[in-house]
Amino acid sequence: MDTTTICLVRHGETEWNASGRIQGQLDTALSETGHAQAQAVAGVLGGRRFDAVYASDLVRVRDTAAPTLARIAMHATELTDLRERHYGKFQEHTYAEARVLWPDDFARFEARDPEFGFDTGERLKDFYARSVACLEALVERHRGASVLVFTHGGVLDMIYRRAHRRDVSSPRDFATPNAALNWIDAGGEEWRVRVWADCSHLDRALDDF
């Protein structure tokens, strides 16, 4: 079966990332550091060839993708299924604030309860299903091709678990830094992580957890 090579890139740093504030599906802009990271990504990926590019439609992702798209002279197809998890009532709050305001809910969040959905947000198991189904569709659509995907840390978390067959509730012991490069070879049911959390092009990169 033809193998699809996928490069997944998390968006660059935002002020909310730096302050530990939960963004979820709210539109927040890149910080000065985030814009510099986007240029660094373009410096690495600008010389590569891709058959297709996809991106979340949120502004922090679009602005991360823009320098690379300009270098490779391509447009990105925006997909809402590449958005971050919807954190419901947690959005706009810092993690510290959410812990104080809703201690029981925060405990379910920290425990990675697959049924927990922040009252008005997205359950973890539904977020996993959305993220994985989106990437599986891209793999099927672009068999044997090279695909570039700009997305969010939460989506990367779900994709890593799919590749390694890890339960969605298991503790996260891997990184998803801002503007890092993550390479997967996907052929049918088998997904192999070739490179993960490559930050060699960056001066520094945050990981929210």
Secondary structure, 3 states (H helix, E strand, C coil): CCCEEEEEEECCCEHHHHHCECCCCCCCCECHHHHHHHHHHHHHHCCCCCCEEEECCCHHHHHHHHHHHHHHCCCCEECHHHCCCCCHHHCCCEHHHHHHHCHHHHHHHHCCCCCCCCCCCCCHHHHHHHHHHHHHHHHHHCCCCEEEEEECHHHHHHHHHHHHCCCCCCCCCCCCCCCCEEEEEEECCEEEEEEEEECCCCCCCCCCC
